[in-house]
Amino acid sequence: MRYPVIIHPNEKLTKKNREVTEITEELWTLLDDMHETMIAHDGIGIAAPQIGKNIRVALVEVEEGDLFELINPTIISAKGEDIDVEGCLSIPHVFGTVKRPDEIVVRYYDREGDEMEVEAYGYLARAFQHEIDHLNGELFIDKIIDRIPEEELERYMEEHQND
């Protein structure tokens, strides 16, 4: 089932979210529905608060077929820094540069309840951080360095692709 994506401003997007305490069939269905919703909206990530569920669950799929289902994720280490463009399904037509660490390690539980760790670099690290921010009630617009008008986005990306 596809969910509608909650659009900013909405208090569900800025709340702290509850830890998941039990892996259930209901959670598996939610993960599947979140994936369907993310794909339908042409996203590379989605967090449960973006569909009105205030729990610590997020999905990231930067490369098609390489889906991370993150339950109770935590960034356990971060280093380096990178400034790049971000957007968000819940804040349509808004884009801007955000500074983030470019190497992170994330600890989370998968849909089977197994504890996992993943090292992420570059764009994948950025996507994880963006979605984990959602779970902490934080939005990328609060971290924007420079806003990029939508009509200038393509040109900006071409000019900065090798930065």
Sine and cosine of phi, psi and omega as CSV:
sin_phi,cos_phi,sin_psi,cos_psi,sin_omega,cos_omega
0.00,0.00,0.74,-0.67,0.07,-1.00
-1.00,0.07,0.69,-0.72,0.08,-1.00
-0.99,-0.15,0.49,-0.87,0.21,-0.98
-0.95,0.31,0.58,-0.81,0.04,-1.00
-1.00,0.06,0.77,-0.64,0.03,-1.00
-0.95,0.32,0.72,-0.70,-0.06,-1.00
-0.96,-0.27,0.68,-0.73,0.05,-1.00
-0.91,0.41,0.63,-0.78,0.00,1.00
-1.00,0.09,0.67,-0.74,0.06,-1.00
-0.36,-0.93,0.77,-0.64,-0.10,-1.00
-0.87,0.49,-0.42,0.91,0.02,-1.00
-0.89,0.45,-0.41,0.91,-0.01,-1.00
-0.99,0.17,-0.28,0.96,-0.07,-1.00
-0.89,-0.46,0.20,0.98,0.06,-1.00
-1.00,0.07,0.47,-0.89,0.23,-0.97
-0.95,0.33,0.50,-0.86,-0.10,-1.00
-0.91,-0.41,0.54,-0.84,-0.06,-1.00
-0.95,0.30,0.59,-0.81,0.14,-0.99
-0.91,0.41,0.55,-0.83,0.15,-0.99
-0.99,0.14,0.78,-0.63,-0.06,-1.00
-0.95,-0.30,-0.18,0.98,-0.05,-1.00
-0.49,-0.87,0.69,-0.72,0.09,-1.00
-1.00,0.02,0.86,-0.52,-0.07,-1.00
-0.75,-0.66,0.20,-0.98,0.11,-0.99
-0.88,0.47,-0.57,0.82,0.05,-1.00
-0.87,0.50,-0.64,0.76,0.04,-1.00
-0.92,0.40,-0.67,0.75,0.04,-1.00
-0.86,0.51,-0.68,0.74,0.02,-1.00
-0.90,0.44,-0.67,0.74,0.03,-1.00
-0.87,0.50,-0.70,0.71,0.03,-1.00
-0.86,0.52,-0.71,0.70,0.02,-1.00
-0.89,0.45,-0.67,0.74,0.00,-1.00
-0.93,0.37,-0.61,0.80,0.05,-1.00
-0.90,0.44,-0.64,0.76,0.02,-1.00
-0.89,0.45,-0.71,0.70,0.03,-1.00
-0.87,0.50,-0.67,0.75,0.01,-1.00
-0.90,0.43,-0.70,0.72,-0.01,-1.00
-0.87,0.49,-0.73,0.68,0.01,-1.00
-0.89,0.46,-0.70,0.71,-0.03,-1.00
-0.87,0.49,-0.48,0.87,-0.02,-1.00
-0.98,-0.18,0.19,0.98,0.06,-1.00
0.86,0.52,0.66,0.75,0.00,-1.00
-0.98,-0.18,0.24,-0.97,0.10,-0.99
-0.93,-0.37,-0.03,1.00,0.03,-1.00
-0.30,-0.96,0.42,-0.91,0.07,-1.00
-0.40,-0.92,0.59,-0.81,0.04,-1.00
-0.89,-0.46,0.51,-0.86,-0.06,-1.00
-0.79,0.61,-0.62,0.78,0.02,-1.00
-0.87,0.49,-0.40,0.92,0.00,-1.00
-0.95,0.32,-0.23,0.97,0.11,-0.99
-0.89,-0.45,0.31,0.95,0.11,-0.99
1.00,0.05,0.18,0.98,0.01,-1.00
-0.95,-0.30,0.93,-0.38,-0.07,-1.00
-1.00,0.00,0.90,0.44,0.08,-1.00
-0.79,-0.62,0.33,-0.94,-0.10,-0.99
-1.00,0.09,0.96,0.28,0.02,-1.00
-0.69,-0.72,0.72,-0.69,0.04,-1.00
-0.54,-0.84,0.38,-0.93,0.07,-1.00
-0.83,-0.56,0.58,-0.82,0.11,-0.99
-0.67,-0.74,0.75,-0.66,0.06,-1.00
-0.59,-0.81,0.99,0.12,-0.01,-1.00
-0.96,0.28,-0.68,0.74,0.06,-1.00
-0.96,-0.26,0.79,-0.61,-0.02,-1.00
-0.81,0.58,0.76,-0.65,0.00,-1.00
1.00,0.00,-0.12,0.99,0.01,-1.00
-0.92,-0.38,0.95,0.31,-0.12,-0.99
-1.00,0.00,0.76,-0.64,0.13,-0.99
-0.96,-0.29,0.86,-0.51,0.10,-0.99
-0.97,-0.23,0.94,-0.34,-0.16,-0.99
-0.97,-0.25,0.92,-0.39,0.08,-1.00
-0.94,-0.33,0.82,-0.58,-0.04,-1.00
0.78,0.62,0.77,0.63,-0.03,-1.00
-0.96,0.29,0.52,-0.85,0.06,-1.00
-0.64,-0.77,0.70,-0.72,0.12,-0.99
-0.99,0.13,0.88,-0.48,-0.06,-1.00
-0.98,-0.19,-0.27,0.96,0.16,-0.99
-0.40,-0.92,0.46,-0.89,-0.01,-1.00
-0.46,-0.89,0.63,-0.78,0.09,-1.00
-0.45,-0.89,0.21,-0.98,-0.04,-1.00
0.96,0.27,-0.01,-1.00,0.10,-0.99
-0.41,-0.91,0.47,-0.88,-0.03,-1.00
-0.48,-0.88,0.60,-0.80,0.10,-1.00
-0.91,-0.42,0.81,-0.59,0.00,-1.00
-0.50,-0.87,0.14,-0.99,-0.06,-1.00
-0.99,0.13,0.64,-0.77,0.11,-0.99
-0.74,-0.67,0.39,-0.92,0.16,-0.99
-0.63,-0.78,-0.01,-1.00,-0.06,-1.00
-0.42,-0.91,0.67,-0.75,0.04,-1.00
-0.85,0.52,-0.52,0.85,-0.04,-1.00
-1.00,0.07,-0.09,1.00,0.01,-1.00
-0.73,-0.68,0.94,0.33,-0.11,-0.99
-0.88,0.47,0.54,-0.84,0.11,-0.99
0.93,0.38,0.24,0.97,0.04,-1.00
-0.89,-0.46,0.77,-0.63,-0.01,-1.00
-0.66,-0.75,0.51,-0.86,0.04,-1.00
-0.16,-0.99,0.26,-0.96,0.01,-1.00
-1.00,0.10,0.62,-0.78,-0.01,-1.00
-0.69,-0.72,0.70,-0.72,0.07,-1.00
-1.00,-0.01,0.76,-0.64,0.03,-1.00
-0.57,-0.82,0.37,-0.93,0.17,-0.99
-0.86,0.52,0.57,-0.82,-0.03,-1.00
-0.97,-0.23,0.03,1.00,0.12,-0.99
-0.68,-0.73,0.83,-0.55,0.01,-1.00
-0.67,-0.74,0.33,-0.95,0.20,-0.98
-0.85,-0.52,0.78,-0.62,-0.01,-1.00
-0.90,-0.43,0.74,-0.67,0.12,-0.99
-0.96,-0.29,0.71,-0.71,-0.04,-1.00
-0.38,-0.92,0.09,-1.00,0.13,-0.99
-0.94,-0.33,0.59,-0.81,0.06,-1.00
-1.00,-0.04,-0.04,-1.00,-0.08,-1.00
-0.91,0.41,-0.28,0.96,0.05,-1.00
-1.00,0.00,-0.10,0.99,-0.03,-1.00
1.00,0.01,0.15,0.99,0.02,-1.00
-0.99,0.12,0.70,-0.71,0.06,-1.00
-0.96,0.27,0.74,-0.67,-0.06,-1.00
-0.79,-0.62,0.39,-0.92,0.17,-0.99
-0.72,-0.70,0.63,-0.77,0.05,-1.00
-0.69,-0.72,0.70,-0.71,0.15,-0.99
-1.00,-0.01,0.73,-0.68,-0.01,-1.00
-0.74,-0.67,0.57,-0.82,-0.03,-1.00
-0.77,-0.64,0.43,-0.90,0.15,-0.99
0.84,0.54,-0.78,-0.63,-0.12,-0.99
-0.89,0.45,-0.63,0.78,0.03,-1.00
-0.90,0.43,-0.68,0.73,0.04,-1.00
-0.87,0.50,-0.66,0.75,0.02,-1.00
-0.88,0.47,-0.71,0.71,-0.02,-1.00
-0.89,0.46,-0.69,0.72,0.04,-1.00
-0.85,0.52,-0.74,0.68,-0.05,-1.00
-0.90,0.44,-0.65,0.76,0.01,-1.00
-0.87,0.50,-0.73,0.69,-0.04,-1.00
-0.94,0.33,-0.63,0.78,0.04,-1.00
-0.91,0.41,-0.58,0.82,0.12,-0.99
-0.82,0.57,-0.70,0.71,0.04,-1.00
-0.82,0.58,-0.66,0.75,-0.04,-1.00
-0.93,0.36,-0.33,0.94,0.06,-1.00
-0.99,-0.13,0.12,0.99,0.01,-1.00
0.97,0.24,0.37,0.93,-0.02,-1.00
-0.94,-0.34,0.57,-0.82,0.00,-1.00
-0.88,-0.48,0.52,-0.86,-0.04,-1.00
-0.88,0.47,-0.46,0.89,-0.03,-1.00
-0.91,0.42,-0.36,0.93,0.05,-1.00
-0.98,0.20,-0.15,0.99,-0.04,-1.00
-0.89,-0.45,0.04,1.00,-0.06,-1.00
-0.88,0.47,0.73,-0.68,0.11,-0.99
-1.00,0.02,-0.83,0.56,0.04,-1.00
-0.77,-0.64,0.80,-0.60,0.08,-1.00
-0.99,0.17,0.64,-0.77,-0.01,-1.00
-0.89,-0.45,0.90,-0.44,0.02,-1.00
-0.85,0.53,0.64,-0.77,-0.06,-1.00
-0.81,0.59,-0.62,0.78,-0.03,-1.00
-0.94,0.34,-0.25,0.97,0.03,-1.00
-0.97,-0.24,-0.03,1.00,-0.12,-0.99
-0.88,0.48,-0.74,0.67,-0.04,-1.00
-0.87,0.49,-0.71,0.70,0.02,-1.00
-0.89,0.45,-0.69,0.73,0.01,-1.00
-0.86,0.50,-0.71,0.71,-0.03,-1.00
-0.89,0.45,-0.66,0.76,0.02,-1.00
-0.90,0.43,-0.67,0.74,-0.04,-1.00
-0.94,0.34,-0.45,0.89,-0.09,-1.00
-0.92,-0.38,0.23,0.97,-0.09,-1.00
-0.91,0.41,-0.38,0.92,-0.02,-1.00
-0.96,-0.28,0.19,0.98,0.01,-1.00
-0.92,0.39,0.00,0.00,0.00,0.00
